[in-house]
């Protein structure tokens, strides 16, 4: 397990980003909060990082009347 108190600010920020949690500035007043959050993320069940927001795929969907329309699906 990573010793979070030994990480530099940049390393702490990088590990949080890698786990899908983009932190704000790491300052002396916020560092303990981010260390605690990193520990929570490390002990939680492994999961895929969240997908970045990007334009969804356009696909055709049929209305009740049988006509098609383009819908934007975001995943």
Order of alpha helices (4+ residues) and beta strands (2+ residues): alpha-alpha-beta-beta
